[in-house]
Amino acid sequence: MHQSCYGLLFEDTRGGNTDIYGVATDGTDEVRLTRENGLDEFRSWSRDGRHILFQSDRNAGGCLGGNRIFVLDANGGHVKRIY
C-alpha cells in the first residue's frame, strides 16, 4: 500500500479508543489502520508515502508523558516504536 491508495488519514474514537484510519480522497475504501489500546494521534505520511508516523501512549503503562513516536506500514501492517 502507498499514500496514493488512501490519500487522507484521520483519527476516530468509534472503536472505544483513538485509532488512525485511511480513506480514499473520494470518501471510499475506509480502512482502520491502528487497533491497539491507547491514544493514536498526530499522524503524518512519510516522504515516500509508504509509512505513517504517529504519536501514541500505547504501552506507556499509564505513565504521564508516556507518548512515543511510532512508524506504521501504510497498509496497517507492522508497527515499530522509533522514539
Secondary structure, DSSP 8 states (H G I E B T S, - for coil): --HHHH-EEEEE-TTSS-EEEEE-TTS---EE---SSS-EEEEEE-TTSSEEEEEE-TTSTT-TT--EEEEEETTS--EEE--
